């Protein structure tokens, strides 16, 4: 590795004038990023949470690691404290002149401040700065507030090997975070919208690895920011890269386009999901949900329906029928029925699954829905929530074809549940009230999401809403 790619411990660049000079560039660049959560609301300013020089910005090539809070106007709920603004992780490269190959990474040219005359850009597109992160992970570096940790092998307690000569490349497909692949050996997922606390994207894969579950790539190393006052931020996780793996969503679409059956894959995916759920239930505490616990859960589903119907007029005619799904669950709880809750994936769909060339399925991205509070994402929940998410994903895939393939989604949904039952010993279809409520809640979420972000896709969840409302 070249000298320029070796992390250097320098004084932090937490100078107000640096952020002030970046401010106009970030206001234009940040909202364009796929992972920016505050789309549709103007950015009114930034505040610096932390700043570390990974490479001195005064050198020919600089690298700044910034945690920046973006302030946007937000009307808080009555009685709630004002929202402080979302905190984002930025890796900013600094060069005098940006080479043409890095043109897509351009943030802008600084006219004033300590780096006046320099060009700043998204550093992950540049192999040299991206290599700095791998080197820091390999050497378990501590750089300013940043800490780079390594996992030990279960067999002998030795640190897992990380070679320092792996060539990085950024993953350019749309993601809610950012990823860098190193030599087809490792993939580093960098969280963009971060909050303090234990992030399930590291927590659960570590638990599953130590439990011996092979359905989830085991973390090899990770990045942390320690900011004092018990504020620890998980910034990124390095895991093995499954070379030649197929994304579940893309694989399903290819099979659909060719008119090929997908029920075998769906069944194996159900088995893999059940293996993960079983391992999590074995390693982490479970809970029993009765009437007292189901009340707030059902109330939350109902409130989300009402809010979505208020925001999306097309949903309103179906709201009464959809509400019956939640009322039926509340009635069952009132009769004394109980359910088991445990840690789950939390945002399971075909895009969160990988199939290796050998045919084995893996589950990835345990972060949960980033828009929800971390404490909520780490709560024990019925496994039916994950199952409902996958059932909705099969429906989305079927409707991606025009016209939709008749019966394809139903066959995949049935096969998935069958595979799940083969491992878990319980078929999710034997609790139709719970599964129906979670699938309805997911469809309502999809309607609101598509209306806000992808209006062309709105007919897909609306078709599900019509079906769910007509079959309470």
C-alpha positions in Angstrom: 0.0 0.0 0.0 1.3 3.4 -0.9 2.3 6.0 1.7 -0.7 8.1 0.8 -3.0 5.3 1.7 -1.7 4.9 5.3 -3.9 6.5 8.0 -2.3 9.4 9.8 -3.2 10.5 13.2 -3.5 14.3 13.0 -5.3 17.0 14.9 -9.0 17.0 14.1 -10.2 19.5 11.5 -13.2 20.5 13.7 -12.9 24.1 12.7 -16.1 26.2 12.2 -14.6 27.8 9.1 -14.2 24.4 7.4 -17.9 23.5 7.8 -18.9 27.0 6.8 -17.0 26.7 3.6 -18.5 23.3 2.9 -22.0 24.4 3.7 -23.2 25.7 0.3 -21.7 22.6 -1.5 -23.3 20.2 0.9 -26.7 21.9 0.7 -26.8 21.1 -3.0 -25.0 17.7 -3.0 -26.5 15.9 0.1 -30.2 16.0 -0.9 -29.3 14.3 -4.2 -27.8 11.2 -2.5 -30.0 8.1 -2.4 -29.3 7.6 1.4 -30.4 11.2 2.4 -33.5 10.8 4.5 -34.8 14.4 4.4 -35.9 14.6 0.8 -38.6 17.2 0.1 -37.5 19.5 2.9 -34.8 22.2 2.5 -31.6 22.0 4.5 -31.3 25.1 6.7 -27.8 24.5 8.0 -25.3 22.0 9.3 -23.5 21.4 12.6 -20.3 19.4 13.0 -20.6 16.4 15.3 -17.1 15.1 14.8 -14.2 15.5 12.3 -11.1 13.4 11.8 -8.3 13.7 9.3 -7.6 10.3 7.9 -5.2 11.9 5.4 -4.0 15.5 5.9 -6.1 17.8 3.7 -3.1 20.0 3.1 -1.3 17.1 1.3 -1.7 16.3 -2.4 -4.5 13.9 -1.5 -6.6 14.5 1.7 -9.3 12.5 3.4 -11.7 13.9 5.9 -14.1 11.8 8.0 -17.0 14.0 9.1 -20.1 13.3 11.1 -22.5 16.2 10.2 -26.0 16.9 11.4 -28.3 18.3 8.8 -30.9 20.7 10.1 -34.3 20.8 8.3 -37.6 22.4 9.2 -39.8 19.8 10.8 -43.1 20.3 12.6 -42.9 18.2 15.8 -45.9 16.3 17.2 -47.7 18.2 19.9 -45.7 18.0 23.2 -42.6 16.4 21.5 -39.2 18.0 21.6 -37.9 19.6 18.3 -36.0 17.1 16.1 -32.3 17.9 16.3 -31.7 16.9 12.7 -30.3 13.7 11.2 -26.6 12.9 11.5 -24.8 11.7 8.4 -21.4 10.0 7.9 -19.4 11.7 5.1 -16.0 10.6 3.7 -14.7 13.6 1.8 -11.7 13.5 -0.5 -9.6 16.6 -1.1 -7.6 17.2 -4.2 -6.2 20.2 -6.1 -7.6 18.9 -9.4 -10.1 16.1 -9.8 -9.1 13.5 -12.4 -11.8 12.8 -15.1 -12.4 9.3 -13.7 -13.7 10.8 -10.5 -16.0 13.3 -12.1 -19.2 11.4 -10.9 -17.9 11.8 -7.3 -17.6 15.6 -7.4 -19.1 17.6 -4.5 -17.6 21.0 -5.5 -14.8 23.5 -5.5 -14.1 25.5 -2.3 -13.8 29.2 -2.8 -13.0 30.1 0.8 -12.0 28.7 4.2 -9.0 26.6 5.2 -9.2 24.5 2.0 -9.8 27.4 -0.5 -8.9 26.5 -4.0 -9.2 22.7 -3.4 -11.8 20.4 -4.9 -13.8 18.1 -2.6 -15.5 14.8 -3.7 -17.1 11.6 -2.4 -13.9 9.7 -1.4 -15.3 6.2 -1.7 -15.0 6.4 -5.5 -11.3 6.9 -5.2 -9.3 3.6 -4.6 -6.6 5.3 -2.5 -8.8 6.8 0.2 -11.0 3.7 0.2 -7.9 1.7 0.9 -7.3 3.8 4.0 -10.4 2.4 5.6 -9.3 -1.2 4.9 -5.8 -0.5 6.3 -7.3 1.0 9.4 -9.5 -2.1 9.9 -6.6 -4.4 9.2 -4.3 -2.7 11.8 -7.1 -2.1 14.4 -6.2 1.6 14.3 -7.4 4.4 16.6 -7.6 7.7 14.8 -9.1 10.6 16.7 -12.5 9.6 17.8 -12.5 6.6 15.3 -11.9 3.1 16.5 -11.4 0.1 14.1 -12.2 -3.3 15.6 -11.6 -6.9 14.5 -13.5 -10.1 15.2 -11.6 -13.3 16.3 -12.2 -16.7 14.8 -14.3 -19.0 17.0 -12.0 -21.9 16.4 -8.7 -20.6 17.7 -9.4 -17.0 18.9 -7.0 -15.6 16.3 -7.9 -12.4 14.4 -9.4 -13.0 11.1 -6.9 -12.4 8.3 -7.3 -9.2 6.3 -4.8 -8.7 3.4 -3.7 -5.2 2.9 -3.3 -5.4 -0.9 -7.0 -5.8 -1.9 -8.1 -3.4 -4.6 -11.3 -1.5 -3.6 -14.2 -0.6 -5.8 -17.4 1.3 -4.8 -20.8 -0.4 -5.3 -22.7 2.0 -7.6 -26.2 0.5 -7.4 -28.8 2.4 -5.4 -28.6 1.7 -1.7 -29.8 3.3 1.6 -26.1 3.2 2.7 -22.8 2.8 0.8 -20.6 -0.2 0.1 -17.1 -0.8 -1.0 -15.9 -4.2 -2.3 -12.2 -5.1 -1.6 -10.8 -7.6 -4.2 -13.9 -9.8 -4.2 -12.9 -10.9 -0.7 -14.6 -8.4 1.6 -17.4 -5.9 1.4 -17.5 -2.8 3.7 -21.0 -1.4 4.4 -20.8 2.2 5.6 -23.9 3.4 7.4 -24.8 6.9 6.3 -27.6 8.0 8.6 -26.3 7.2 12.0 -27.5 7.3 15.6 -25.8 6.4 18.8 -26.2 3.0 20.3 -26.0 -0.7 19.4 -26.8 -1.0 15.7 -28.5 -4.4 14.8 -26.6 -4.4 11.5 -23.5 -5.4 13.6 -25.2 -6.8 16.7 -27.3 -9.5 15.1 -24.7 -10.9 12.5 -22.2 -11.1 15.4 -24.7 -13.0 17.5 -25.5 -15.3 14.6 -21.9 -15.9 13.8 -21.1 -16.9 17.4 -24.2 -19.1 17.4 -22.8 -21.0 14.4 -25.5 -19.8 11.9 -24.0 -19.8 8.4 -27.0 -18.1 6.8 -25.5 -14.6 7.6 -22.0 -13.4 6.5 -20.0 -13.1 9.7 -18.6 -9.7 10.6 -14.8 -9.5 10.2 -14.2 -6.0 11.4 -16.1 -2.8 12.1 -15.8 1.0 12.5 -16.9 2.9 15.6 -16.9 6.5 16.7 -16.6 7.2 20.4 -17.8 10.7 21.2 -18.0 10.5 25.0 -21.0 10.7 27.3 -21.8 7.1 26.3 -22.4 8.1 22.7 -21.0 5.4 20.5 -21.9 5.3 16.8 -21.5 2.1 14.7 -20.2 3.5 11.4 -19.5 0.4 9.2 -19.2 -3.4 9.1 -16.7 -5.4 7.0 -18.0 -8.9 6.0 -17.0 -11.6 3.5 -18.0 -10.9 -0.1 -20.0 -13.7 -1.6 -18.5 -13.7 -5.1 -20.9 -14.5 -7.9 -23.9 -14.2 -5.6 -27.3 -13.2 -7.0 -29.4 -10.6 -5.3 -32.8 -12.2 -4.5 -34.8 -9.5 -6.2 -32.8 -9.5 -9.4 -32.8 -13.3 -9.5 -36.6 -13.3 -9.1 -37.0 -10.8 -11.9 -34.7 -12.8 -14.2 -36.7 -16.0 -13.6 -40.0 -14.1 -14.2 -38.7 -12.6 -17.5 -37.8 -16.1 -18.7 -41.0 -17.6 -17.5 -39.2 -19.9 -15.2 -40.5 -21.3 -11.9 -39.2 -19.7 -8.7 -41.0 -21.9 -6.1 -37.9 -24.0 -5.4 -35.9 -20.9 -4.6 -38.8 -19.5 -2.5 -38.9 -22.7 -0.5 -35.2 -22.7 0.2 -35.4 -19.0 1.1 -38.1 -19.9 3.6 -35.8 -22.5 5.2 -33.0 -20.0 5.4 -35.2 -17.5 7.1 -36.4 -20.1 9.6 -32.8 -21.0 10.4 -32.0 -17.4 11.2 -35.1 -17.0 13.3 -34.3 -20.2 15.2 -30.7 -19.1 15.9 -31.8 -15.7 17.1 -34.4 -17.2 19.4 -31.8 -19.5 20.9 -29.2 -16.8 21.4 -31.2 -13.8 22.6 -34.2 -13.4 25.0 -37.7 -14.0 23.8 -41.0 -12.5 25.2 -44.6 -13.4 25.4 -47.1 -11.0 24.0 -50.6 -11.0 25.5 -53.4 -8.5 25.6 -51.4 -5.8 27.4 -48.5 -6.0 24.9 -50.6 -6.4 21.7 -52.7 -3.3 22.5 -49.9 -0.8 21.7 -48.8 -2.9 18.7 -52.3 -2.8 17.2 -52.7 0.9 18.1 -49.5 1.6 16.1 -50.8 -0.3 13.1 -54.1 1.7 13.2 -52.3 5.0 13.6 -50.1 4.3 10.6 -53.1 3.4 8.6 -54.9 6.7 9.5 -51.8 8.8 8.8 -51.2 7.1 5.4 -54.9 7.5 4.4 -54.6 11.2 5.3 -51.5 11.6 3.1 -52.6 9.4 0.2 -56.2 10.0 -0.9 -56.2 6.8 -3.0 -55.9 4.7 0.2 -59.0 6.2 1.9 -61.7 4.0 0.3 -60.0 0.9 1.6 -59.2 2.1 5.1 -62.3 0.6 6.8 -61.6 -2.8 5.3 -57.9 -2.7 6.3 -58.8 -1.6 9.8 -60.6 -4.9 10.3 -57.3 -6.8 10.1 -56.0 -4.9 13.1 -59.3 -5.2 15.0 -59.3 -8.9 14.5 -55.9 -9.2 16.0 -57.0 -7.1 19.0 -60.0 -9.3 19.4 -57.9 -12.4 19.4 -55.6 -10.9 22.1 -58.7 -10.0 24.2 -59.8 -13.6 24.1 -56.5 -14.6 25.8 -54.4 -15.6 22.8 -50.6 -15.0 23.2 -47.7 -14.8 20.8 -43.9 -15.2 21.1 -41.7 -12.3 20.2 -38.0 -12.4 19.5 -35.3 -10.5 17.6 -35.9 -10.7 13.9 -34.4 -9.2 10.7 -36.9 -6.3 10.7 -36.9 -5.3 7.1 -36.9 -8.6 5.2 -37.5 -8.7 1.4 -36.0 -10.3 -1.7 -33.4 -7.5 -2.0 -32.0 -8.4 1.5 -31.1 -12.0 0.4 -28.2 -13.4 -1.6 -28.0 -16.7 -3.3 -24.5 -18.1 -3.8 -23.4 -19.9 -7.0 -23.7 -23.1 -5.0 -27.4 -22.3 -4.4 -27.2 -21.4 -0.7 -29.3 -18.4 0.5 -27.9 -15.8 2.9 -29.7 -12.9 4.7 -28.0 -9.5 4.8 -28.6 -5.9 6.0 -30.0 -6.3 9.6 -30.2 -2.6 10.1 -34.0 -2.6 10.0 -35.9 0.4 8.7 -33.5 3.4 9.2 -36.4 5.8 9.6 -37.5 4.1 12.8 -35.8 4.8 16.2 -33.0 2.4 17.1 -34.7 1.2 20.3 -37.8 0.2 18.2 -35.6 -1.6 15.7 -34.0 -3.7 18.5 -37.3 -4.7 20.1 -38.5 -8.3 20.1 -41.2 -8.8 17.6 -43.2 -11.8 16.2 -41.4 -13.5 13.3 -44.6 -13.0 11.3 -43.4 -9.5 10.6 -40.4 -10.8 8.6 -42.5 -13.4 6.9 -45.1 -10.7 5.9 -42.3 -8.6 4.4 -41.1 -11.5 2.2 -44.7 -12.3 1.1 -45.1 -8.7 0.0 -41.8 -8.8 -1.8 -43.0 -11.8 -4.0 -46.1 -9.7 -4.8 -43.8 -6.7 -5.9 -41.8 -9.0 -8.1 -44.8 -10.4 -9.8 -46.2 -6.9 -10.5 -42.9 -5.8 -12.0 -43.9 -7.7 -15.1 -46.5 -6.2 -17.5 -49.0 -7.7 -17.3 -48.3 -9.4 -13.9 -47.7 -13.2 -14.2 -50.9 -14.9 -12.9 -50.4 -17.1 -9.8 -46.6 -16.5 -9.6 -46.7 -14.6 -6.3 -49.2 -17.0 -4.7 -47.1 -20.0 -5.6 -43.9 -18.4 -4.2 -45.7 -17.3 -1.1 -47.0 -20.8 -0.4 -43.5 -22.3 -1.1 -41.8 -19.9 1.2 -44.2 -20.7 4.1 -43.7 -24.4 3.4 -39.9 -24.1 3.6 -40.2 -22.1 6.7 -42.4 -24.7 8.4 -39.9 -27.5 7.5 -37.3 -25.9 9.7 -39.3 -23.9 12.3 -41.8 -26.7 12.9 -44.6 -24.1 12.7 -46.3 -23.0 9.5 -46.9 -19.2 9.6 -50.2 -19.8 7.7 -51.6 -21.5 10.8 -51.9 -18.0 12.5 -53.7 -16.2 9.7 -54.9 -13.3 11.8 -51.4 -12.3 12.9 -49.9 -12.8 9.4 -52.8 -10.8 7.8 -52.4 -7.9 10.2 -48.6 -7.7 9.5 -49.1 -8.0 5.7 -51.7 -5.2 5.9 -49.4 -3.0 7.9 -46.6 -3.5 5.4 -48.9 -2.7 2.4 -50.0 0.5 4.1 -46.3 1.5 4.6 -45.6 0.7 0.9 -48.5 2.9 -0.2 -47.1 5.9 1.7 -43.5 5.2 0.6 -44.4 4.9 -3.1 -46.7 8.0 -3.0 -43.8 10.0 -1.6 -40.8 8.6 -3.5 -41.9 6.4 -6.5 -45.4 7.4 -7.7 -45.1 5.1 -10.7 -45.0 2.1 -8.3 -48.0 3.2 -6.3 -50.4 0.8 -8.2 -48.4 -2.2 -6.9 -49.2 -1.8 -3.1 -52.7 -0.4 -4.0 -53.5 -3.7 -5.7 -52.5 -5.5 -2.5 -54.5 -3.0 -0.5 -57.7 -3.8 -2.5 -57.1 -7.6 -2.0 -56.4 -7.2 1.7 -59.3 -4.9 2.3 -61.7 -7.3 0.5 -60.5 -10.3 2.5 -60.5 -9.4 6.2 
